[in-house]
Amino acid sequence: MPLKESKKKTKYIFVSGGVISGIGKGNVVASIGFLLKSAGYTVAPIKFENYLNIDAGTINPIEHGDPFLCEDGTEADMDIGTYEKFLGENMGKDNFVTMGQIYKAVIDRERRFEYNGEDVEAIPHITDEIISRIEKIARIKKADVVIIELGGTAGEYQNIFYYEASRIMTLKNPGDVIHIHVSYVPTPAHLGEPKTKPTQLSVRMLNSLGIQPDFIVARSEKFLDKRRIDRFALFCNMHPDDIISNPDLRTVYEIPSMLHKQELDKKILEKLYLPVKKPRLEKWDKLVEKIIAKKRNTIRLAIVGKYFGTGEYQLRDSYAALFDAISHASWEVGVDVDTRWVDAEKVAKEGMDKVVGFVDGIIVPIGWGERGFEGKVKAASYAREKKIPYLGLCYGMQIACVAFARDILGWEDANTSEVNPKSSHLVIDLMPKQTEFMERRAYGGTMRLGKWDAIVRPGTRAWDIYSKHNAFNDKKTGLTSERHRHRYEFNNKYTDDFEKAGFVFSARSVVENLVEIIELPPSMHPFYFGTQGHPEYKSRPLAPHPIFIAFLEACVKQQV
């Protein structure tokens, strides 16, 4: 009798970080995933975060960057967005785990007496829960390879159980698990040479946890020279071929090709005893060519927000998805973008003319709450009055409604109940069901999160945008969808007043009839557009979001 075909075994790649956070583990995970997927393997990335929050939704963006919003409503770490952009796939709750989720799951199970009276301890119960999350995504995705990104850096007390889970899985699955350590190689200006000692120490920390890395991916300003590679090999107990350079590049989207040239994908497959297959990189290589190509002109954009500063420093990560979406669209349109980060509070005090000066376009992004509100309203009014292309995202759409009500309808006290519930014209308000939740302080339950279907009106700018780029889910009905992360809505009782003054409601949600997209007609403004959804979270380098393409095209026309 013929032998029964053996069950396919999933392989696992753990990726840890050393020396400092923010060195690009997520980009390395996404790039490796992209290379393996391009070679025909089914890949499932998963990120383990250290914090005790259940998700990233309640974290100040200045503290941990812009929470990435998934199709299923998961509010995750920015790295989940990086996975989506490189792999071209939707991520969700199974791709994102926090230590808070792990502890809660174990404690809830103990309260239900599911441990049958055992002592519930960190090891094995916490590590078992971690491993179960990894094995779960392997089953759900039918993955050939699961890539596990461990948050933070080696040696932190918050993530020690993740490393213990890695050690246990390596021990129990010989030949099926490898460990990649991404570490920083600084070049101090006063010395002028790269220093390997920090990485040596972080590898020593891994060794103390019972883990020997299979590869080191060294983040540095330039490619490592032979001396540095030899030092790593000697002191980290590794072969020189397993030391991979990850230098600063013109764009992060060059990382896959750079790793491929060093044969990292081939070496990974060999260590995991998988057939070596050549990845198809043609489309990606063309994307990189488009990114680095000389652009015909530069667009000046003002982004009026409130999450830019931390101490004396400015943070791009607070609006990471937005900046990525702008970049994706700019490559498609063929322009460079000069982005000016504008503090909404400063605008409120000094006005747009003094703070911003001349720009080709204005964006008011997410950023709920009272702080900076009046500055954002001034920005929306300024864009409308000066005929400057305007894009309002989520709160930015609501801001545009408030500005229109004040300036055109003459309702000087028009507001959102989030800022001034005593206003006589609450053009933005909570819906009745949301109010019930708020009274119980169940804030998560009041939000519209994740994918939300909407119907776009024919004859509107929104219709033209989705139609031109074949972005409808169903063009016959005008059905489309965007991701949402908000609590307040346009108050439908004011619809007639707005429409009589020329305001256009160009899309509404399918079930609840809530306003999704607003705009001014071409007769009133060259491009004045707001969306309650978040198109920035759906944008990808190979598929820029049509709304951002249309906005930048309008900015180009503004220059003519």
C-alpha positions as CSV (number, residue, x, y, z in Angstrom):
1,M,0.0,0.0,0.0
2,P,1.2,3.6,-0.8
3,L,2.3,5.6,2.2
4,K,-0.2,8.0,3.6
5,E,0.7,11.6,2.7
6,S,2.1,13.3,5.8
7,K,0.3,16.3,7.2
8,K,1.8,19.7,6.2
9,K,3.8,21.2,9.1
10,T,3.7,24.9,9.7
11,K,7.1,26.7,10.1
12,Y,7.7,29.5,12.6
13,I,9.9,32.6,12.4
14,F,10.4,34.7,15.6
15,V,11.7,38.2,15.1
16,S,13.0,40.1,18.1
17,G,14.6,43.5,18.5
18,G,17.7,44.7,20.2
19,V,19.2,47.9,21.6
20,I,16.4,50.3,20.8
21,S,12.7,50.2,19.8
22,G,11.6,51.6,16.5
23,I,14.5,50.2,14.5
24,G,12.2,48.6,11.9
25,K,11.3,45.1,13.0
26,G,7.9,45.6,11.4
27,N,9.5,46.4,8.1
28,V,11.8,43.4,8.3
29,V,8.8,41.1,9.2
30,A,6.7,42.5,6.4
31,S,9.6,42.3,3.9
32,I,10.4,38.6,4.8
33,G,6.7,37.9,4.5
34,F,6.5,39.6,1.2
35,L,9.5,37.6,-0.2
36,L,8.1,34.2,1.0
37,K,4.6,35.0,-0.3
38,S,6.1,36.1,-3.6
39,A,7.8,32.7,-3.8
40,G,4.4,31.0,-3.4
41,Y,4.2,30.3,0.3
42,T,1.2,31.2,2.5
43,V,2.4,33.6,5.2
44,A,0.7,34.8,8.4
45,P,2.3,37.6,10.4
46,I,1.4,38.2,14.0
47,K,2.5,41.0,16.4
48,F,2.9,40.6,20.1
49,E,2.8,43.9,22.1
50,N,4.1,44.4,25.6
51,Y,1.5,46.7,27.0
52,L,-1.5,45.7,29.2
53,N,-4.0,47.6,27.0
54,I,-6.5,45.2,25.3
55,D,-5.9,47.0,22.1
56,A,-4.3,50.2,20.8
57,G,-7.5,52.2,20.6
58,T,-7.2,54.0,24.0
59,I,-3.5,54.9,23.6
60,N,-2.5,58.5,23.0
61,P,-1.0,58.6,19.4
62,I,1.9,60.6,20.7
63,E,2.7,57.8,23.1
64,H,2.7,54.9,20.7
65,G,1.9,56.2,17.2
66,D,-1.2,56.1,15.1
67,P,-3.3,53.0,16.0
68,F,-3.9,51.1,12.8
69,L,-7.5,50.4,12.0
70,C,-8.3,47.0,10.5
71,E,-11.2,45.9,8.4
72,D,-12.8,43.9,11.3
73,G,-12.5,46.9,13.6
74,T,-9.4,45.9,15.4
75,E,-7.4,48.9,16.7
76,A,-3.9,47.6,16.4
77,D,-0.2,48.6,16.3
78,M,1.2,50.5,13.3
79,D,3.1,47.4,12.3
80,I,-0.1,45.7,11.4
81,G,-0.6,48.4,8.7
82,T,3.0,47.7,7.5
83,Y,2.0,44.0,7.0
84,E,-1.0,45.0,5.0
85,K,1.0,47.4,2.8
86,F,3.7,44.8,2.0
87,L,1.5,41.7,1.7
88,G,-1.5,43.3,0.1
89,E,-3.8,41.5,2.5
90,N,-6.3,42.6,5.2
91,M,-5.1,41.9,8.8
92,G,-7.3,41.6,11.8
93,K,-7.7,40.5,15.4
94,D,-5.8,37.3,14.9
95,N,-2.7,39.2,13.7
96,F,-2.5,41.4,16.8
97,V,-2.0,40.3,20.5
98,T,-1.2,42.4,23.6
99,M,0.0,41.2,27.0
100,G,-3.3,42.6,28.3
101,Q,-5.2,40.1,26.1
102,I,-3.0,37.3,27.3
103,Y,-3.4,38.0,31.0
104,K,-7.1,38.6,30.6
105,A,-7.6,35.3,28.8
106,V,-5.8,33.4,31.5
107,I,-7.5,35.1,34.4
108,D,-11.0,34.7,32.8
109,R,-10.3,31.0,32.3
110,E,-9.2,30.6,35.9
111,R,-12.4,32.3,37.0
112,R,-14.4,29.8,35.0
113,F,-12.6,27.0,36.8
114,E,-11.2,25.8,33.5
115,Y,-7.8,24.9,35.1
116,N,-9.6,22.5,37.4
117,G,-8.1,23.8,40.6
118,E,-4.5,24.1,39.4
119,D,-2.1,26.7,40.6
120,V,-2.3,29.2,37.7
121,E,1.3,30.4,37.0
122,A,3.2,32.4,34.5
123,I,4.8,29.3,33.2
124,P,3.2,27.3,31.7
125,H,-0.2,29.1,31.6
126,I,0.9,32.4,30.2
127,T,3.3,30.9,27.8
128,D,0.7,28.3,26.7
129,E,-1.8,31.1,25.9
130,I,0.9,32.8,23.8
131,I,1.7,29.7,21.9
132,S,-2.0,29.0,21.4
133,R,-2.4,32.4,19.7
134,I,0.4,31.5,17.3
135,E,-1.0,28.1,16.5
136,K,-4.4,29.5,16.1
137,I,-3.4,31.9,13.3
138,A,-1.5,29.0,11.7
139,R,-4.7,27.0,11.5
140,I,-7.0,29.9,10.5
141,K,-4.7,31.0,7.7
142,K,-3.6,27.5,6.7
143,A,-0.1,29.1,6.9
144,D,3.1,27.5,5.5
145,V,5.0,30.1,7.6
146,V,3.9,32.1,10.6
147,I,6.1,35.2,11.3
148,I,6.0,36.3,15.0
149,E,7.1,39.8,15.8
150,L,8.0,40.3,19.4
151,G,7.3,43.9,20.6
152,G,10.0,45.9,22.4
153,T,13.6,44.7,22.8
154,A,15.3,41.8,24.3
155,G,15.8,42.2,28.0
156,E,12.6,44.1,28.9
157,Y,10.7,42.6,31.8
158,Q,7.4,43.2,30.0
159,N,8.0,40.7,27.2
160,I,10.0,37.9,28.9
161,F,7.1,35.5,28.5
162,Y,7.1,35.9,24.7
163,Y,10.8,34.9,24.6
164,E,10.0,32.0,26.9
165,A,7.3,30.9,24.5
166,S,9.8,31.2,21.6
167,R,12.3,29.0,23.5
168,I,9.6,26.4,24.3
169,M,8.4,26.2,20.7
170,T,11.9,25.9,19.4
171,L,12.6,23.0,21.8
172,K,9.3,21.2,20.9
173,N,9.5,21.8,17.1
174,P,13.1,21.1,16.1
175,G,13.8,22.2,12.5
176,D,10.5,24.1,12.3
177,V,11.4,27.3,14.2
178,I,14.1,29.9,13.6
179,H,14.9,33.2,15.4
180,I,15.8,36.5,13.6
181,H,17.3,39.3,15.8
182,V,17.0,42.8,14.4
183,S,19.4,45.1,16.1
184,Y,20.9,48.5,15.8
185,V,24.5,49.2,14.9
186,P,25.3,52.9,15.8
187,T,28.0,54.9,14.3
188,P,28.9,57.6,16.9
189,A,29.9,60.8,15.1
190,H,33.0,61.3,17.3
191,L,34.3,57.9,16.5
192,G,33.3,57.5,12.8
193,E,33.0,53.7,12.8
194,P,30.0,51.3,13.4
195,K,30.0,49.7,16.9
196,T,28.9,46.1,17.3
197,K,29.0,45.9,21.1
198,P,25.3,46.9,21.7
199,T,24.2,44.1,19.4
200,Q,26.6,41.7,21.1
201,L,25.0,42.5,24.4
202,S,21.5,42.0,23.2
203,V,22.4,38.6,21.6
204,R,24.0,37.7,25.0
205,M,20.7,38.6,26.6
206,L,18.9,36.2,24.1
207,N,21.4,33.5,25.0
208,S,20.6,34.0,28.7
209,L,17.0,33.3,27.8
210,G,17.9,30.1,26.1
211,I,17.7,31.5,22.5
212,Q,20.4,31.4,19.9
213,P,19.5,33.6,16.9
214,D,19.8,32.0,13.5
215,F,20.2,35.4,11.8
216,I,21.1,38.9,12.8
217,V,19.6,41.7,10.7
218,A,21.8,44.7,11.5
219,R,20.2,48.2,11.1
220,S,22.8,50.7,10.3
221,E,23.6,53.8,8.3
222,K,25.5,51.8,5.7
223,F,26.1,48.2,4.7
224,L,28.3,46.4,7.2
225,D,31.9,45.8,6.2
226,K,33.7,42.5,6.5
227,R,35.3,43.5,9.9
228,R,31.9,44.2,11.5
229,I,30.4,41.0,10.1
230,D,33.4,39.0,11.4
231,R,33.0,40.5,14.8
232,F,29.3,39.6,14.9
233,A,30.1,36.1,13.8
234,L,32.8,35.6,16.4
235,F,31.1,37.1,19.5
236,C,27.5,36.0,18.6
237,N,28.5,32.4,17.8
238,M,27.2,32.6,14.2
239,H,28.3,32.0,10.7
240,P,29.2,35.2,8.7
241,D,26.7,34.4,6.0
242,D,23.9,34.7,8.6
243,I,24.7,38.4,9.4
244,I,22.4,40.5,7.2
245,S,22.9,44.2,6.5
246,N,19.8,46.4,6.7
247,P,21.2,49.9,6.0
248,D,19.3,53.2,5.5
249,L,17.6,53.2,2.1
250,R,15.8,55.7,0.0
251,T,12.5,54.1,0.8
252,V,11.4,51.2,3.1
253,Y,10.0,49.5,0.0
254,E,13.5,48.8,-1.1
255,I,14.0,46.5,1.9
256,P,12.6,43.3,0.2
257,S,15.0,43.6,-2.8
258,M,17.9,44.4,-0.5
259,L,17.3,41.4,1.7
260,H,16.8,39.2,-1.4
261,K,20.1,40.3,-2.8
262,Q,21.7,38.9,0.4
263,E,19.7,35.7,-0.1
264,L,18.0,36.0,3.2
265,D,14.8,34.4,1.8
266,K,16.8,31.5,0.4
267,K,18.7,31.0,3.7
268,I,15.5,31.1,5.7
269,L,13.9,28.4,3.5
270,E,16.9,26.2,3.8
271,K,17.0,26.5,7.6
272,L,13.3,25.6,7.7
273,Y,13.8,22.6,5.3
274,L,11.4,24.1,2.8
275,P,11.9,24.0,-1.0
276,V,13.8,27.1,-2.2
277,K,11.6,29.0,-4.7
278,K,12.4,32.3,-6.5
279,P,10.2,35.2,-5.5
280,R,8.4,37.2,-8.2
281,L,9.5,40.8,-7.6
282,E,8.7,42.5,-11.0
283,K,5.7,44.6,-9.8
284,W,7.6,45.6,-6.6
285,D,10.7,46.6,-8.5
286,K,8.6,48.8,-10.8
287,L,7.0,50.4,-7.7
288,V,10.5,51.2,-6.3
289,E,11.4,52.8,-9.7
290,K,8.3,54.9,-9.5
291,I,9.1,56.0,-6.0
292,I,12.7,57.1,-6.7
293,A,12.0,58.6,-10.1
294,K,12.4,62.4,-10.4
295,K,9.0,64.1,-10.0
296,R,7.7,66.9,-12.2
297,N,6.8,69.3,-9.4
298,T,6.2,69.6,-5.6
299,I,2.9,70.0,-3.9
300,R,2.8,72.0,-0.6
301,L,0.3,70.4,1.9
302,A,-0.7,71.7,5.3
303,I,-1.9,69.0,7.7
304,V,-3.7,70.8,10.6
305,G,-3.7,68.5,13.6
306,K,-2.8,68.2,17.3
307,Y,-0.8,65.0,17.7
308,F,2.6,66.2,16.3
309,G,4.6,67.1,19.4
310,T,6.3,65.1,22.2
311,G,8.4,67.3,24.4
312,E,10.7,69.3,22.0
313,Y,10.3,66.8,19.2
314,Q,7.9,66.3,16.3
315,L,6.5,62.9,15.6
316,R,5.5,61.5,12.2
317,D,4.1,58.3,13.7
318,S,1.1,60.1,15.2
319,Y,-0.4,60.2,11.7
320,A,1.6,57.4,10.1
321,A,-1.2,55.9,8.0
322,L,-2.1,59.4,6.6
323,F,1.5,60.1,5.6
324,D,1.8,56.7,4.0
325,A,-1.5,57.3,2.0
326,I,-0.2,60.6,0.8
327,S,3.0,59.0,-0.3
328,H,1.3,56.2,-2.2
329,A,-0.9,58.7,-4.1
330,S,2.0,61.0,-4.8
331,W,3.9,58.2,-6.6
332,E,0.8,57.5,-8.7
333,V,0.3,61.2,-9.5
334,G,4.0,61.7,-10.1
335,V,4.7,64.5,-7.7
336,D,6.7,65.2,-4.6
337,V,4.9,66.4,-1.5
338,D,6.2,69.1,0.9
339,T,4.2,68.4,4.1
340,R,3.8,71.1,6.7
341,W,2.8,70.0,10.1
342,V,0.5,72.7,11.5
343,D,-0.5,72.9,15.2
344,A,-4.3,73.5,15.3
345,E,-4.0,75.3,18.6
346,K,-1.5,77.8,17.1
347,V,-4.0,78.3,14.2
348,A,-6.7,79.1,16.7
349,K,-4.6,81.8,18.3
350,E,-2.8,83.3,15.3
351,G,-4.9,82.4,12.2
352,M,-4.1,80.4,9.1
353,D,-2.5,83.2,7.1
354,K,0.2,83.8,9.7
355,V,0.8,80.1,10.7
356,V,0.5,78.4,7.3
357,G,1.1,80.8,4.5
358,F,0.6,79.7,0.9
359,V,-0.2,76.0,0.3
360,D,-1.7,73.9,-2.5
361,G,-3.9,71.8,-0.2
362,I,-5.2,71.4,3.3
363,I,-5.9,68.2,5.3
364,V,-7.7,68.1,8.6
365,P,-7.3,64.5,9.9
366,I,-8.5,62.4,12.8
367,G,-8.1,64.0,16.3
368,W,-11.2,64.2,18.3
369,G,-11.8,66.3,21.4
370,E,-11.9,70.0,22.3
371,R,-8.1,70.7,22.1
372,G,-7.3,72.3,18.7
373,F,-11.0,72.2,17.6
374,E,-11.3,75.9,16.9
375,G,-8.1,75.9,14.9
376,K,-9.3,73.1,12.7
377,V,-12.6,75.0,12.1
378,K,-10.5,78.0,11.0
379,A,-8.6,75.7,8.7
380,A,-11.8,74.4,7.1
381,S,-13.2,77.9,6.6
382,Y,-9.9,79.2,5.2
383,A,-9.7,76.4,2.6
384,R,-13.3,77.0,1.5
385,E,-12.9,80.8,1.3
386,K,-9.5,80.7,-0.5
387,K,-10.7,77.9,-2.8
388,I,-7.8,75.7,-1.6
389,P,-8.4,71.9,-2.1
390,Y,-9.5,70.5,1.2
391,L,-9.7,66.9,2.5
392,G,-11.4,66.2,5.8
393,L,-10.9,62.8,7.3
394,C,-13.3,61.6,10.1
395,Y,-13.2,64.6,12.5
396,G,-12.0,66.7,9.5
397,M,-15.3,65.9,7.8
398,Q,-17.3,66.9,10.9
399,I,-15.2,70.1,11.2
400,A,-16.1,71.0,7.6
401,C,-19.8,70.7,8.5
402,V,-19.4,72.9,11.6
403,A,-17.5,75.5,9.6
404,F,-20.2,75.6,6.9
405,A,-22.9,75.9,9.4
406,R,-21.2,78.9,11.0
407,D,-20.0,80.7,7.9
408,I,-22.8,80.0,5.4
409,L,-25.9,79.1,7.4
410,G,-25.1,81.8,10.0
411,W,-25.3,79.6,13.0
412,E,-22.5,81.2,15.0
413,D,-22.8,78.7,17.9
414,A,-22.8,75.6,15.6
415,N,-20.8,72.9,17.2
416,T,-20.4,69.2,18.0
417,S,-21.8,67.9,21.2
418,E,-18.4,66.5,21.9
419,V,-17.1,70.0,22.4
420,N,-20.1,72.1,23.4
421,P,-23.3,70.0,24.2
422,K,-25.1,73.3,25.1
423,S,-25.0,74.6,21.5
424,S,-28.4,75.3,20.0
425,H,-27.1,73.9,16.6
426,L,-25.5,70.6,17.3
427,V,-24.7,69.7,13.7
428,I,-22.5,66.8,14.9
429,D,-24.1,64.7,17.7
430,L,-24.4,61.3,19.3
431,M,-27.2,59.1,18.0
432,P,-29.7,57.8,20.7
433,K,-28.2,54.4,21.0
434,Q,-24.7,55.8,21.4
435,T,-25.9,58.1,24.2
436,E,-27.1,55.1,26.2
437,F,-23.6,53.6,26.0
438,M,-21.9,56.8,27.0
439,E,-24.0,57.1,30.1
440,R,-22.7,53.8,31.2
441,R,-19.1,54.9,30.2
442,A,-18.9,52.0,27.8
443,Y,-16.8,54.1,25.3
444,G,-15.8,51.2,23.1
445,G,-19.4,50.2,22.5
446,T,-20.3,53.7,21.2
447,M,-17.9,53.7,18.3
448,R,-18.3,52.7,14.7
449,L,-15.3,50.5,14.1
450,G,-14.1,48.7,11.0
451,K,-15.6,48.2,7.6
452,W,-18.9,50.1,7.0
453,D,-20.9,49.8,3.8
454,A,-22.2,53.0,2.1
455,I,-24.1,54.0,-1.0
456,V,-22.6,56.8,-3.1
457,R,-24.9,59.2,-5.0
458,P,-24.5,59.3,-8.8
459,G,-23.5,62.6,-10.2
460,T,-21.3,63.6,-7.3
461,R,-17.6,64.0,-7.1
462,A,-17.4,60.9,-4.8
463,W,-19.1,58.9,-7.5
464,D,-16.6,60.1,-10.1
465,I,-13.7,59.3,-7.8
466,Y,-14.8,55.7,-7.1
467,S,-15.9,55.1,-10.6
468,K,-12.7,56.3,-12.2
469,H,-10.6,54.0,-10.2
470,N,-12.9,51.0,-10.2
471,A,-13.2,51.2,-6.4
472,F,-16.9,50.3,-6.0
473,N,-17.9,47.1,-4.4
474,D,-20.9,47.1,-6.7
475,K,-21.1,49.9,-9.2
476,K,-24.7,49.2,-10.1
477,T,-25.9,50.2,-6.7
478,G,-23.0,52.6,-5.8
479,L,-21.9,50.3,-3.0
480,T,-18.6,51.0,-1.4
481,S,-17.0,50.6,2.1
482,E,-14.4,52.4,4.2
483,R,-13.0,51.7,7.6
484,H,-14.4,53.7,10.5
485,R,-13.2,54.8,13.9
486,H,-15.5,57.4,15.4
487,R,-18.3,58.1,17.8
488,Y,-20.2,61.2,16.7
489,E,-22.3,61.6,13.5
490,F,-23.7,64.4,11.3
491,N,-27.1,65.3,12.8
492,N,-29.6,64.4,10.0
493,K,-32.2,66.9,11.2
494,Y,-30.1,69.6,9.6
495,T,-29.8,67.9,6.2
496,D,-32.4,70.1,4.4
497,D,-30.7,73.3,5.7
498,F,-27.3,72.3,4.4
499,E,-28.6,71.0,1.1
500,K,-30.5,74.2,0.4
501,A,-27.3,76.2,0.8
502,G,-25.5,73.9,-1.7
503,F,-23.9,71.4,0.6
504,V,-23.8,67.9,-0.9
505,F,-24.1,64.7,1.1
506,S,-22.7,62.3,-1.5
507,A,-22.7,59.0,0.5
508,R,-24.7,57.5,3.3
509,S,-24.4,54.3,5.3
510,V,-26.5,51.4,3.9
511,V,-28.5,50.5,7.1
512,E,-28.5,53.6,9.3
513,N,-28.6,56.3,6.7
514,L,-25.7,58.1,8.4
515,V,-23.6,60.6,6.5
516,E,-20.4,59.1,5.1
517,I,-19.1,61.6,2.5
518,I,-19.7,65.4,2.1
519,E,-18.6,67.7,-0.6
520,L,-19.1,71.1,-2.2
521,P,-20.1,71.1,-5.9
522,P,-17.5,72.3,-8.5
523,S,-19.5,75.5,-8.9
524,M,-18.7,76.4,-5.3
525,H,-15.2,75.0,-4.9
526,P,-12.5,73.2,-6.9
527,F,-12.2,70.4,-4.4
528,Y,-13.8,70.4,-1.0
529,F,-14.3,66.9,0.3
530,G,-14.8,65.1,3.6
531,T,-15.2,61.5,4.5
532,Q,-16.4,60.0,7.8
533,G,-14.4,56.9,7.1
534,H,-10.6,56.5,7.0
535,P,-9.4,55.9,3.5
536,E,-5.8,56.2,4.7
537,Y,-6.0,52.8,6.4
538,K,-6.9,51.1,3.1
539,S,-4.2,52.7,1.0
540,R,-1.4,50.5,-0.2
541,P,1.7,51.2,-2.2
542,L,0.5,49.1,-5.2
543,A,-3.1,50.3,-4.8
544,P,-3.2,54.0,-3.6
545,H,-6.6,55.1,-2.3
546,P,-8.6,56.9,-5.0
547,I,-9.6,59.7,-2.7
548,F,-6.0,60.7,-2.0
549,I,-5.2,60.5,-5.7
550,A,-8.1,62.8,-6.5
551,F,-7.1,65.2,-3.8
552,L,-3.5,65.4,-5.0
553,E,-4.6,65.8,-8.6
554,A,-6.8,68.8,-7.4
555,C,-3.7,70.2,-5.7
556,V,-1.7,70.0,-8.9
557,K,-4.5,71.9,-10.8
558,Q,-4.3,74.5,-8.0
559,Q,-0.7,75.2,-9.1
560,V,-1.6,75.9,-12.7
